[in-house]
Amino acid sequence: MANRYWVGGAGDWNATTTHWSETDGGANGASSPNENDDVFFTNLSGLSAGNTINLSKSTDICRCKNFTSTTGVAYKFKYVTSDLHIYGNAIFESGITGAASDTYFYFVPTANDCTIQFNGCSLSYIIFGDTSVTTNRGGKKTLLDSLSITISGGKLELRSDTIDVGNNNITVPTVSIPSGTASRYPTILMGSGVWTITGVGTAWSRASTQAIITPQTSTIKFSNTSSSAITFAGFGKNYNTVWFDRGSSAATNTISGSNTISEFKDTGTVVHQTNFTAGTSQTITTWNANGTVGKVFKLRSTSTSNANLIKYGGGVVNLAYLDIDYITASPLNTWLTDITSIAGGHTVGFVWDELRDPKRMGVLDRTMKLY
């Protein structure tokens, strides 16, 4: 294990000795770092604002054990032929970015616990895990502050070992939990912060049946206000709060997988539709997803086969300003509508107010009936 200090300003992280020194601000000539060496970028590294570190090695990947940056300037890392693989602790600084969304920062699984401090920087594509590591190593990666990716096309991937978010916030375009194996999968401690998802498409994607998600008191918030649809692919796990906060977007939101959600929340300000994948069940404790006057929210299955909404924890759900079809609700006498909601012809288990729907105004009292 050795220390390696970057010197000489902008340049290539490569197999030559041009930019590496054994001392801070010292002469170059040291070998490029490997996974056992600690790397330092300091105020003596010769970097100026806007400089780029090119991640390039002809026969290997750019790697280090512990990574520390204290230059005091804003600079970039750019993929050329390699990504950056960090095997230990990391301290970034405000102003560090990835030059494009194809610049990947890997936090490689190890047997030892590690900490990561971003200090307000915005990286491009962050991966907890490494395709070369086929089994969990047992160590935990703990975030010491908030994580942010602002580059379009950026992503946070959670592949393996334990990631502890603590009370920090996550702001990223998309989150992906790729398919794992019986020996390689992530354990995600989601913490008490807000995971703000700024992208569209399948913005939360979980494909790993082995992944362990501990929601704690976290919130997943989809904030994109464009006209593009968003899918939350929960893959049948437990979540605390799932919140569509899309403002004036009229785009469709879709929830796939049979998930358990402590609070489902929708604060959209215009008419829009939420789909639940046909045949799946959403088990929900608290419902905060009603429309308002002139802004009726639509609830649908993704096909002509019903999806299921299940109330957990007792009590009733009071629904308002909703247009519902191809949804089955349970338990009985739990999902109550008022005169502001609209029933399609394929709802099951909802309690509808007779005075609300002209198709059902066969009586003049306020008898509540089940459809």
Short mmCIF file of the C-alpha atoms (twelve columns), coordinates in Angstrom:
data_MODEL
# 
_entry.id   MODEL 
# 
loop_
_atom_site.group_PDB 
_atom_site.id 
_atom_site.type_symbol 
_atom_site.label_atom_id 
_atom_site.label_alt_id 
_atom_site.label_comp_id 
_atom_site.label_asym_id 
_atom_site.label_seq_id 
_atom_site.Cartn_x 
_atom_site.Cartn_y 
_atom_site.Cartn_z 
_atom_site.pdbx_PDB_model_num 
ATOM 1   C CA . MET A 1   0.000   0.000   0.000   1 
ATOM 2   C CA . ALA A 2   1.312   3.440   -0.959  1 
ATOM 3   C CA . ASN A 3   0.155   7.036   -1.265  1 
ATOM 4   C CA . ARG A 4   -0.252  8.518   -4.728  1 
ATOM 5   C CA . TYR A 5   -0.652  12.281  -5.251  1 
ATOM 6   C CA . TRP A 6   -1.895  13.787  -8.510  1 
ATOM 7   C CA . VAL A 7   0.438   16.455  -9.925  1 
ATOM 8   C CA . GLY A 8   0.824   18.411  -13.131 1 
ATOM 9   C CA . GLY A 9   -2.687  19.663  -13.762 1 
ATOM 10  C CA . ALA A 10  -5.086  18.205  -16.320 1 
ATOM 11  C CA . GLY A 11  -4.175  14.910  -17.943 1 
ATOM 12  C CA . ASP A 12  -4.610  11.149  -18.191 1 
ATOM 13  C CA . TRP A 13  -4.930  8.717   -15.316 1 
ATOM 14  C CA . ASN A 14  -2.954  5.986   -17.002 1 
ATOM 15  C CA . ALA A 15  -0.144  3.483   -16.723 1 
ATOM 16  C CA . THR A 16  2.578   6.080   -17.206 1 
ATOM 17  C CA . THR A 17  4.146   8.111   -14.426 1 
ATOM 18  C CA . THR A 18  3.393   11.595  -15.764 1 
ATOM 19  C CA . HIS A 19  0.860   12.665  -13.141 1 
ATOM 20  C CA . TRP A 20  1.685   10.620  -10.061 1 
ATOM 21  C CA . SER A 21  3.979   11.517  -7.188  1 
ATOM 22  C CA . GLU A 22  4.859   9.826   -3.921  1 
ATOM 23  C CA . THR A 23  4.516   13.147  -2.077  1 
ATOM 24  C CA . ASP A 24  2.060   16.063  -2.139  1 
ATOM 25  C CA . GLY A 25  3.257   18.495  -4.804  1 
ATOM 26  C CA . GLY A 26  6.413   16.427  -5.361  1 
ATOM 27  C CA . ALA A 27  8.103   15.221  -8.499  1 
ATOM 28  C CA . ASN A 28  6.233   12.924  -10.845 1 
ATOM 29  C CA . GLY A 29  7.536   9.476   -11.723 1 
ATOM 30  C CA . ALA A 30  5.570   7.310   -9.302  1 
ATOM 31  C CA . SER A 31  3.612   4.362   -10.674 1 
ATOM 32  C CA . SER A 32  -0.116  4.766   -11.228 1 
ATOM 33  C CA . PRO A 33  -2.225  3.606   -8.270  1 
ATOM 34  C CA . ASN A 34  -3.859  0.221   -7.853  1 
ATOM 35  C CA . GLU A 35  -6.608  -0.965  -5.491  1 
ATOM 36  C CA . ASN A 36  -4.186  -0.985  -2.538  1 
ATOM 37  C CA . ASP A 37  -3.039  2.622   -2.933  1 
ATOM 38  C CA . ASP A 38  -4.566  5.782   -1.487  1 
ATOM 39  C CA . VAL A 39  -5.084  8.640   -3.974  1 
ATOM 40  C CA . PHE A 40  -5.032  12.353  -3.190  1 
ATOM 41  C CA . PHE A 41  -5.993  15.377  -5.307  1 
ATOM 42  C CA . THR A 42  -4.882  18.495  -3.407  1 
ATOM 43  C CA . ASN A 43  -4.245  22.219  -3.866  1 
ATOM 44  C CA . LEU A 44  -0.753  21.226  -5.046  1 
ATOM 45  C CA . SER A 45  -2.074  19.045  -7.869  1 
ATOM 46  C CA . GLY A 46  -1.889  21.934  -10.343 1 
ATOM 47  C CA . LEU A 47  -5.541  21.789  -11.312 1 
ATOM 48  C CA . SER A 48  -7.503  24.826  -12.477 1 
ATOM 49  C CA . ALA A 49  -11.246 25.308  -12.734 1 
ATOM 50  C CA . GLY A 50  -12.672 23.336  -15.651 1 
ATOM 51  C CA . ASN A 51  -9.726  20.933  -15.959 1 
ATOM 52  C CA . THR A 52  -10.421 17.297  -16.883 1 
ATOM 53  C CA . ILE A 53  -8.916  14.067  -15.586 1 
ATOM 54  C CA . ASN A 54  -9.164  11.540  -18.408 1 
ATOM 55  C CA . LEU A 55  -9.849  8.041   -17.142 1 
ATOM 56  C CA . SER A 56  -7.699  6.042   -19.524 1 
ATOM 57  C CA . LYS A 57  -5.543  2.969   -19.119 1 
ATOM 58  C CA . SER A 58  -4.532  0.769   -22.001 1 
ATOM 59  C CA . THR A 59  -4.580  -2.604  -20.229 1 
ATOM 60  C CA . ASP A 60  -6.290  -2.028  -16.877 1 
ATOM 61  C CA . ILE A 61  -8.890  0.052   -15.069 1 
ATOM 62  C CA . CYS A 62  -8.386  3.224   -13.061 1 
ATOM 63  C CA . ARG A 63  -8.545  2.224   -9.432  1 
ATOM 64  C CA . CYS A 64  -7.536  3.178   -5.917  1 
ATOM 65  C CA . LYS A 65  -8.239  2.248   -2.332  1 
ATOM 66  C CA . ASN A 66  -9.105  5.472   -0.497  1 
ATOM 67  C CA . PHE A 67  -9.877  8.579   -2.557  1 
ATOM 68  C CA . THR A 68  -9.529  12.144  -1.212  1 
ATOM 69  C CA . SER A 69  -9.995  15.418  -3.099  1 
ATOM 70  C CA . THR A 70  -9.274  18.823  -1.515  1 
ATOM 71  C CA . THR A 71  -8.159  20.922  -4.506  1 
ATOM 72  C CA . GLY A 72  -10.527 23.838  -3.954  1 
ATOM 73  C CA . VAL A 73  -11.396 24.011  -7.669  1 
ATOM 74  C CA . ALA A 74  -14.126 22.555  -9.884  1 
ATOM 75  C CA . TYR A 75  -12.835 19.839  -12.205 1 
ATOM 76  C CA . LYS A 76  -14.109 16.810  -14.115 1 
ATOM 77  C CA . PHE A 77  -13.492 13.119  -14.514 1 
ATOM 78  C CA . LYS A 78  -14.089 11.817  -18.034 1 
ATOM 79  C CA . TYR A 79  -14.409 8.280   -19.338 1 
ATOM 80  C CA . VAL A 80  -11.991 7.539   -22.166 1 
ATOM 81  C CA . THR A 81  -11.206 3.833   -21.860 1 
ATOM 82  C CA . SER A 82  -11.902 3.236   -18.180 1 
ATOM 83  C CA . ASP A 83  -14.138 4.088   -15.242 1 
ATOM 84  C CA . LEU A 84  -13.009 4.941   -11.708 1 
ATOM 85  C CA . HIS A 85  -13.125 2.072   -9.181  1 
ATOM 86  C CA . ILE A 86  -12.813 3.004   -5.497  1 
ATOM 87  C CA . TYR A 87  -12.170 0.158   -3.036  1 
ATOM 88  C CA . GLY A 88  -12.183 2.108   0.219   1 
ATOM 89  C CA . ASN A 89  -13.310 5.406   1.712   1 
ATOM 90  C CA . ALA A 90  -14.014 8.427   -0.476  1 
ATOM 91  C CA . ILE A 91  -14.020 12.162  0.213   1 
ATOM 92  C CA . PHE A 92  -15.110 14.257  -2.773  1 
ATOM 93  C CA . GLU A 93  -15.459 18.029  -2.896  1 
ATOM 94  C CA . SER A 94  -17.963 20.477  -4.291  1 
ATOM 95  C CA . GLY A 95  -17.310 21.097  -7.955  1 
ATOM 96  C CA . ILE A 96  -16.266 17.586  -8.943  1 
ATOM 97  C CA . THR A 97  -18.417 16.224  -11.761 1 
ATOM 98  C CA . GLY A 98  -18.479 13.466  -14.304 1 
ATOM 99  C CA . ALA A 99  -17.958 14.910  -17.789 1 
ATOM 100 C CA . ALA A 100 -20.851 12.857  -19.223 1 
ATOM 101 C CA . SER A 101 -23.317 10.183  -18.214 1 
ATOM 102 C CA . ASP A 102 -20.952 7.456   -19.485 1 
ATOM 103 C CA . THR A 103 -18.393 8.294   -16.781 1 
ATOM 104 C CA . TYR A 104 -18.974 5.668   -14.096 1 
ATOM 105 C CA . PHE A 105 -17.868 5.813   -10.464 1 
ATOM 106 C CA . TYR A 106 -17.764 2.329   -8.910  1 
ATOM 107 C CA . PHE A 107 -17.731 1.781   -5.169  1 
ATOM 108 C CA . VAL A 108 -16.360 -1.747  -5.157  1 
ATOM 109 C CA . PRO A 109 -17.583 -4.261  -2.544  1 
ATOM 110 C CA . THR A 110 -15.002 -5.135  0.082   1 
ATOM 111 C CA . ALA A 111 -14.897 -7.014  3.381   1 
ATOM 112 C CA . ASN A 112 -14.294 -3.766  5.275   1 
ATOM 113 C CA . ASP A 113 -16.823 -1.039  6.088   1 
ATOM 114 C CA . CYS A 114 -16.265 2.213   4.191   1 
ATOM 115 C CA . THR A 115 -17.627 5.755   4.273   1 
ATOM 116 C CA . ILE A 116 -18.402 8.091   1.380   1 
ATOM 117 C CA . GLN A 117 -18.663 11.870  1.623   1 
ATOM 118 C CA . PHE A 118 -19.796 13.793  -1.468  1 
ATOM 119 C CA . ASN A 119 -19.601 17.351  -0.096  1 
ATOM 120 C CA . GLY A 120 -22.081 18.690  -2.629  1 
ATOM 121 C CA . CYS A 121 -20.454 17.327  -5.779  1 
ATOM 122 C CA . SER A 122 -22.604 15.904  -8.568  1 
ATOM 123 C CA . LEU A 123 -21.231 12.788  -10.174 1 
ATOM 124 C CA . SER A 124 -22.596 11.312  -13.376 1 
ATOM 125 C CA . TYR A 125 -23.230 7.592   -12.861 1 
ATOM 126 C CA . ILE A 126 -22.713 5.886   -9.507  1 
ATOM 127 C CA . ILE A 127 -22.572 2.126   -9.005  1 
ATOM 128 C CA . PHE A 128 -22.416 0.372   -5.654  1 
ATOM 129 C CA . GLY A 129 -20.978 -2.964  -6.753  1 
ATOM 130 C CA . ASP A 130 -18.784 -4.261  -9.542  1 
ATOM 131 C CA . THR A 131 -19.433 -6.826  -12.270 1 
ATOM 132 C CA . SER A 132 -16.058 -8.423  -11.482 1 
ATOM 133 C CA . VAL A 133 -17.206 -9.174  -7.917  1 
ATOM 134 C CA . THR A 134 -19.442 -12.240 -8.035  1 
ATOM 135 C CA . THR A 135 -20.161 -12.600 -4.311  1 
ATOM 136 C CA . ASN A 136 -21.025 -10.191 -1.517  1 
ATOM 137 C CA . ARG A 137 -17.935 -9.284  0.487   1 
ATOM 138 C CA . GLY A 138 -19.707 -8.326  3.719   1 
ATOM 139 C CA . GLY A 139 -18.636 -4.712  4.067   1 
ATOM 140 C CA . LYS A 140 -20.997 -1.759  4.385   1 
ATOM 141 C CA . LYS A 141 -20.873 1.521   2.440   1 
ATOM 142 C CA . THR A 142 -22.176 4.369   4.615   1 
ATOM 143 C CA . LEU A 143 -23.079 7.769   3.180   1 
ATOM 144 C CA . LEU A 144 -21.960 10.662  5.358   1 
ATOM 145 C CA . ASP A 145 -23.961 13.259  3.419   1 
ATOM 146 C CA . SER A 146 -26.395 13.643  0.542   1 
ATOM 147 C CA . LEU A 147 -25.858 12.174  -2.928  1 
ATOM 148 C CA . SER A 148 -26.761 14.062  -6.103  1 
ATOM 149 C CA . ILE A 149 -26.605 13.265  -9.822  1 
ATOM 150 C CA . THR A 150 -27.739 16.127  -12.050 1 
ATOM 151 C CA . ILE A 151 -26.380 15.092  -15.465 1 
ATOM 152 C CA . SER A 152 -29.099 13.976  -17.889 1 
ATOM 153 C CA . GLY A 153 -28.876 10.228  -18.377 1 
ATOM 154 C CA . GLY A 154 -27.135 9.705   -15.062 1 
ATOM 155 C CA . LYS A 155 -28.120 6.843   -12.807 1 
ATOM 156 C CA . LEU A 156 -27.639 5.300   -9.383  1 
ATOM 157 C CA . GLU A 157 -27.151 1.506   -9.492  1 
ATOM 158 C CA . LEU A 158 -27.293 -0.624  -6.354  1 
ATOM 159 C CA . ARG A 159 -25.787 -4.026  -7.138  1 
ATOM 160 C CA . SER A 160 -24.281 -5.667  -4.081  1 
ATOM 161 C CA . ASP A 161 -23.357 -5.576  -0.394  1 
ATOM 162 C CA . THR A 162 -24.852 -3.151  2.151   1 
ATOM 163 C CA . ILE A 163 -25.556 0.512   1.391   1 
ATOM 164 C CA . ASP A 164 -26.540 2.647   4.391   1 
ATOM 165 C CA . VAL A 165 -28.042 6.020   3.423   1 
ATOM 166 C CA . GLY A 166 -28.610 7.237   6.992   1 
ATOM 167 C CA . ASN A 167 -30.519 10.525  7.276   1 
ATOM 168 C CA . ASN A 168 -29.238 11.827  3.940   1 
ATOM 169 C CA . ASN A 169 -31.141 12.764  0.789   1 
ATOM 170 C CA . ILE A 170 -30.671 11.180  -2.630  1 
ATOM 171 C CA . THR A 171 -31.356 13.174  -5.831  1 
ATOM 172 C CA . VAL A 172 -30.842 11.213  -9.048  1 
ATOM 173 C CA . PRO A 173 -32.477 10.813  -12.478 1 
ATOM 174 C CA . THR A 174 -33.104 7.093   -12.004 1 
ATOM 175 C CA . VAL A 175 -32.459 4.257   -9.560  1 
ATOM 176 C CA . SER A 176 -31.673 0.756   -10.793 1 
ATOM 177 C CA . ILE A 177 -31.358 -2.439  -8.754  1 
ATOM 178 C CA . PRO A 178 -30.194 -4.954  -11.380 1 
ATOM 179 C CA . SER A 179 -30.689 -8.705  -11.296 1 
ATOM 180 C CA . GLY A 180 -28.495 -10.383 -8.714  1 
ATOM 181 C CA . THR A 181 -27.628 -13.919 -7.731  1 
ATOM 182 C CA . ALA A 182 -27.956 -15.981 -4.573  1 
ATOM 183 C CA . SER A 183 -24.470 -14.816 -3.578  1 
ATOM 184 C CA . ARG A 184 -24.447 -11.259 -4.962  1 
ATOM 185 C CA . TYR A 185 -27.236 -8.845  -4.114  1 
ATOM 186 C CA . PRO A 186 -27.644 -5.512  -2.312  1 
ATOM 187 C CA . THR A 187 -28.992 -4.753  1.141   1 
ATOM 188 C CA . ILE A 188 -30.312 -1.193  1.038   1 
ATOM 189 C CA . LEU A 189 -30.923 0.744   4.257   1 
ATOM 190 C CA . MET A 190 -32.964 3.608   2.822   1 
ATOM 191 C CA . GLY A 191 -32.723 5.840   5.880   1 
ATOM 192 C CA . SER A 192 -34.905 8.795   6.814   1 
ATOM 193 C CA . GLY A 193 -34.244 11.134  3.899   1 
ATOM 194 C CA . VAL A 194 -36.003 11.829  0.599   1 
ATOM 195 C CA . TRP A 195 -35.027 9.937   -2.541  1 
ATOM 196 C CA . THR A 196 -35.954 12.454  -5.244  1 
ATOM 197 C CA . ILE A 197 -36.163 10.819  -8.661  1 
ATOM 198 C CA . THR A 198 -35.917 13.441  -11.408 1 
ATOM 199 C CA . GLY A 199 -36.034 11.259  -14.521 1 
ATOM 200 C CA . VAL A 200 -38.772 9.574   -16.566 1 
ATOM 201 C CA . GLY A 201 -39.420 6.148   -18.047 1 
ATOM 202 C CA . THR A 202 -38.748 3.321   -15.611 1 
ATOM 203 C CA . ALA A 203 -37.298 5.753   -13.118 1 
ATOM 204 C CA . TRP A 204 -37.214 3.208   -10.263 1 
ATOM 205 C CA . SER A 205 -36.240 -0.201  -11.576 1 
ATOM 206 C CA . ARG A 206 -35.777 -3.242  -9.405  1 
ATOM 207 C CA . ALA A 207 -35.099 -6.590  -11.081 1 
ATOM 208 C CA . SER A 208 -33.319 -8.431  -8.269  1 
ATOM 209 C CA . THR A 209 -35.440 -10.945 -6.382  1 
ATOM 210 C CA . GLN A 210 -32.629 -11.317 -3.838  1 
ATOM 211 C CA . ALA A 211 -32.271 -7.622  -2.976  1 
ATOM 212 C CA . ILE A 212 -33.133 -6.663  0.603   1 
ATOM 213 C CA . ILE A 213 -34.786 -3.261  0.911   1 
ATOM 214 C CA . THR A 214 -35.274 -1.813  4.380   1 
ATOM 215 C CA . PRO A 215 -37.445 1.286   3.830   1 
ATOM 216 C CA . GLN A 216 -37.059 2.785   7.321   1 
ATOM 217 C CA . THR A 217 -38.777 6.206   7.214   1 
ATOM 218 C CA . SER A 218 -37.627 7.177   3.728   1 
ATOM 219 C CA . THR A 219 -39.652 8.855   0.989   1 
ATOM 220 C CA . ILE A 220 -39.373 8.080   -2.730  1 
ATOM 221 C CA . LYS A 221 -40.505 11.207  -4.606  1 
ATOM 222 C CA . PHE A 222 -40.955 11.414  -8.378  1 
ATOM 223 C CA . SER A 223 -40.598 15.093  -9.237  1 
ATOM 224 C CA . ASN A 224 -40.410 15.302  -13.050 1 
ATOM 225 C CA . THR A 225 -43.090 17.637  -14.443 1 
ATOM 226 C CA . SER A 226 -42.675 16.825  -18.149 1 
ATOM 227 C CA . SER A 227 -45.212 15.076  -20.402 1 
ATOM 228 C CA . SER A 228 -43.319 11.762  -20.228 1 
ATOM 229 C CA . ALA A 229 -44.665 8.743   -18.348 1 
ATOM 230 C CA . ILE A 230 -42.992 7.336   -15.236 1 
ATOM 231 C CA . THR A 231 -42.921 3.748   -13.966 1 
ATOM 232 C CA . PHE A 232 -42.140 2.711   -10.395 1 
ATOM 233 C CA . ALA A 233 -41.097 -0.944  -10.710 1 
ATOM 234 C CA . GLY A 234 -41.178 -1.958  -7.069  1 
ATOM 235 C CA . PHE A 235 -40.819 -5.708  -7.690  1 
ATOM 236 C CA . GLY A 236 -42.911 -6.713  -4.698  1 
ATOM 237 C CA . LYS A 237 -40.975 -5.075  -1.865  1 
ATOM 238 C CA . ASN A 238 -41.844 -2.908  1.143   1 
ATOM 239 C CA . TYR A 239 -41.585 0.876   0.874   1 
ATOM 240 C CA . ASN A 240 -42.379 3.675   3.287   1 
ATOM 241 C CA . THR A 241 -43.702 6.656   1.286   1 
ATOM 242 C CA . VAL A 242 -44.084 6.596   -2.505  1 
ATOM 243 C CA . TRP A 243 -44.948 10.081  -3.734  1 
ATOM 244 C CA . PHE A 244 -45.771 11.323  -7.235  1 
ATOM 245 C CA . ASP A 245 -45.154 15.071  -6.966  1 
ATOM 246 C CA . ARG A 246 -45.389 15.936  -10.660 1 
ATOM 247 C CA . GLY A 247 -47.189 19.264  -10.535 1 
ATOM 248 C CA . SER A 248 -48.746 20.184  -13.882 1 
ATOM 249 C CA . SER A 249 -47.720 16.987  -15.671 1 
ATOM 250 C CA . ALA A 250 -50.645 15.124  -17.261 1 
ATOM 251 C CA . ALA A 251 -48.476 12.081  -17.988 1 
ATOM 252 C CA . THR A 252 -49.355 8.593   -16.760 1 
ATOM 253 C CA . ASN A 253 -47.739 7.073   -13.680 1 
ATOM 254 C CA . THR A 254 -47.472 3.285   -13.447 1 
ATOM 255 C CA . ILE A 255 -46.759 1.089   -10.437 1 
ATOM 256 C CA . SER A 256 -45.681 -2.475  -11.174 1 
ATOM 257 C CA . GLY A 257 -45.145 -5.393  -8.831  1 
ATOM 258 C CA . SER A 258 -47.177 -6.313  -5.763  1 
ATOM 259 C CA . ASN A 259 -45.769 -3.858  -3.245  1 
ATOM 260 C CA . THR A 260 -46.427 -2.921  0.364   1 
ATOM 261 C CA . ILE A 261 -46.468 0.863   0.789   1 
ATOM 262 C CA . SER A 262 -46.943 2.654   4.100   1 
ATOM 263 C CA . GLU A 263 -48.100 5.876   2.412   1 
ATOM 264 C CA . PHE A 264 -49.126 6.385   -1.191  1 
ATOM 265 C CA . LYS A 265 -49.167 10.042  -2.121  1 
ATOM 266 C CA . ASP A 266 -50.032 12.024  -5.269  1 
ATOM 267 C CA . THR A 267 -49.915 15.821  -5.290  1 
ATOM 268 C CA . GLY A 268 -50.356 16.414  -9.018  1 
ATOM 269 C CA . THR A 269 -52.211 19.612  -9.901  1 
ATOM 270 C CA . VAL A 270 -53.879 18.523  -13.175 1 
ATOM 271 C CA . VAL A 271 -55.908 15.574  -14.434 1 
ATOM 272 C CA . HIS A 272 -53.702 12.530  -14.907 1 
ATOM 273 C CA . GLN A 273 -53.795 8.749   -14.601 1 
ATOM 274 C CA . THR A 274 -52.131 6.205   -12.326 1 
ATOM 275 C CA . ASN A 275 -51.961 2.625   -13.560 1 
ATOM 276 C CA . PHE A 276 -51.420 -0.488  -11.468 1 
ATOM 277 C CA . THR A 277 -50.195 -3.566  -13.319 1 
ATOM 278 C CA . ALA A 278 -53.046 -5.999  -13.942 1 
ATOM 279 C CA . GLY A 279 -53.139 -8.851  -11.451 1 
ATOM 280 C CA . THR A 280 -50.871 -7.164  -8.916  1 
ATOM 281 C CA . SER A 281 -51.787 -5.975  -5.418  1 
ATOM 282 C CA . GLN A 282 -50.753 -2.772  -3.673  1 
ATOM 283 C CA . THR A 283 -51.064 -3.075  0.103   1 
ATOM 284 C CA . ILE A 284 -51.363 0.466   1.429   1 
ATOM 285 C CA . THR A 285 -51.646 1.802   4.974   1 
ATOM 286 C CA . THR A 286 -52.291 5.500   4.260   1 
ATOM 287 C CA . TRP A 287 -53.844 6.921   1.081   1 
ATOM 288 C CA . ASN A 288 -53.076 10.548  0.203   1 
ATOM 289 C CA . ALA A 289 -53.771 10.463  -3.531  1 
ATOM 290 C CA . ASN A 290 -57.106 12.175  -4.072  1 
ATOM 291 C CA . GLY A 291 -57.871 14.735  -6.765  1 
ATOM 292 C CA . THR A 292 -59.412 18.152  -6.286  1 
ATOM 293 C CA . VAL A 293 -62.190 20.220  -7.847  1 
ATOM 294 C CA . GLY A 294 -61.854 20.097  -11.633 1 
ATOM 295 C CA . LYS A 295 -58.790 17.845  -11.358 1 
ATOM 296 C CA . VAL A 296 -60.079 14.295  -11.101 1 
ATOM 297 C CA . PHE A 297 -57.340 11.670  -10.925 1 
ATOM 298 C CA . LYS A 298 -57.850 8.421   -12.845 1 
ATOM 299 C CA . LEU A 299 -57.012 5.027   -11.316 1 
ATOM 300 C CA . ARG A 300 -56.749 2.106   -13.728 1 
ATOM 301 C CA . SER A 301 -55.337 -1.352  -14.268 1 
ATOM 302 C CA . THR A 302 -52.902 -1.714  -17.148 1 
ATOM 303 C CA . SER A 303 -55.392 -3.985  -18.959 1 
ATOM 304 C CA . THR A 304 -59.001 -5.159  -18.797 1 
ATOM 305 C CA . SER A 305 -58.028 -7.471  -15.925 1 
ATOM 306 C CA . ASN A 306 -58.312 -5.827  -12.535 1 
ATOM 307 C CA . ALA A 307 -55.503 -4.730  -10.272 1 
ATOM 308 C CA . ASN A 308 -55.971 -4.815  -6.480  1 
ATOM 309 C CA . LEU A 309 -55.830 -2.175  -3.765  1 
ATOM 310 C CA . ILE A 310 -55.646 -3.568  -0.219  1 
ATOM 311 C CA . LYS A 311 -55.993 -1.390  2.870   1 
ATOM 312 C CA . TYR A 312 -53.657 -2.427  5.668   1 
ATOM 313 C CA . GLY A 313 -53.853 -1.546  9.337   1 
ATOM 314 C CA . GLY A 314 -57.579 -1.096  9.845   1 
ATOM 315 C CA . GLY A 315 -59.730 1.973   9.392   1 
ATOM 316 C CA . VAL A 316 -61.195 3.237   6.132   1 
ATOM 317 C CA . VAL A 317 -59.933 5.091   3.072   1 
ATOM 318 C CA . ASN A 318 -61.878 8.204   2.086   1 
ATOM 319 C CA . LEU A 319 -61.653 8.768   -1.653  1 
ATOM 320 C CA . ALA A 320 -62.511 11.988  -3.477  1 
ATOM 321 C CA . TYR A 321 -62.304 13.331  -7.032  1 
ATOM 322 C CA . LEU A 322 -61.253 9.984   -8.502  1 
ATOM 323 C CA . ASP A 323 -62.274 8.224   -11.713 1 
ATOM 324 C CA . ILE A 324 -61.821 4.498   -11.013 1 
ATOM 325 C CA . ASP A 325 -62.121 1.449   -13.267 1 
ATOM 326 C CA . TYR A 326 -60.672 -2.078  -13.434 1 
ATOM 327 C CA . ILE A 327 -59.668 -1.919  -9.765  1 
ATOM 328 C CA . THR A 328 -60.677 -4.334  -6.983  1 
ATOM 329 C CA . ALA A 329 -60.598 -2.928  -3.447  1 
ATOM 330 C CA . SER A 330 -60.488 -4.787  -0.130  1 
ATOM 331 C CA . PRO A 331 -61.327 -5.354  2.682   1 
ATOM 332 C CA . LEU A 332 -65.052 -4.835  2.247   1 
ATOM 333 C CA . ASN A 333 -66.590 -1.566  3.441   1 
ATOM 334 C CA . THR A 334 -63.175 0.089   3.613   1 
ATOM 335 C CA . TRP A 335 -62.671 2.106   0.408   1 
ATOM 336 C CA . LEU A 336 -65.327 4.839   0.614   1 
ATOM 337 C CA . THR A 337 -66.087 7.358   -2.110  1 
ATOM 338 C CA . ASP A 338 -68.098 10.561  -1.964  1 
ATOM 339 C CA . ILE A 339 -70.214 12.304  -4.614  1 
ATOM 340 C CA . THR A 340 -67.112 13.681  -6.367  1 
ATOM 341 C CA . SER A 341 -65.840 10.351  -7.693  1 
ATOM 342 C CA . ILE A 342 -66.726 8.399   -10.820 1 
ATOM 343 C CA . ALA A 343 -67.188 4.631   -11.059 1 
ATOM 344 C CA . GLY A 344 -66.334 2.658   -14.169 1 
ATOM 345 C CA . GLY A 345 -68.165 -0.536  -14.932 1 
ATOM 346 C CA . HIS A 346 -65.458 -2.853  -13.637 1 
ATOM 347 C CA . THR A 347 -64.798 -1.754  -10.072 1 
ATOM 348 C CA . VAL A 348 -65.136 -4.248  -7.226  1 
ATOM 349 C CA . GLY A 349 -65.218 -3.643  -3.482  1 
ATOM 350 C CA . PHE A 350 -65.594 0.145   -3.408  1 
ATOM 351 C CA . VAL A 351 -68.452 1.730   -1.495  1 
ATOM 352 C CA . TRP A 352 -70.116 4.265   -3.793  1 
ATOM 353 C CA . ASP A 353 -72.461 7.119   -2.912  1 
ATOM 354 C CA . GLU A 354 -75.715 6.669   -4.893  1 
ATOM 355 C CA . LEU A 355 -76.224 10.417  -5.308  1 
ATOM 356 C CA . ARG A 356 -72.891 10.800  -7.043  1 
ATOM 357 C CA . ASP A 357 -73.357 8.672   -10.174 1 
ATOM 358 C CA . PRO A 358 -76.334 9.432   -12.493 1 
ATOM 359 C CA . LYS A 359 -76.235 5.834   -13.700 1 
ATOM 360 C CA . ARG A 360 -77.049 4.696   -10.170 1 
ATOM 361 C CA . MET A 361 -79.494 7.356   -8.979  1 
ATOM 362 C CA . GLY A 362 -82.332 4.887   -8.502  1 
ATOM 363 C CA . VAL A 363 -82.923 5.986   -4.939  1 
ATOM 364 C CA . LEU A 364 -83.168 9.356   -3.256  1 
ATOM 365 C CA . ASP A 365 -81.653 8.523   0.113   1 
ATOM 366 C CA . ARG A 366 -77.895 8.414   0.745   1 
ATOM 367 C CA . THR A 367 -77.674 4.653   0.816   1 
ATOM 368 C CA . MET A 368 -74.116 3.456   0.369   1 
ATOM 369 C CA . LYS A 369 -73.756 0.507   -1.972  1 
ATOM 370 C CA . LEU A 370 -70.925 -1.783  -2.900  1 
ATOM 371 C CA . TYR A 371 -69.725 -2.128  -6.503  1 
# 
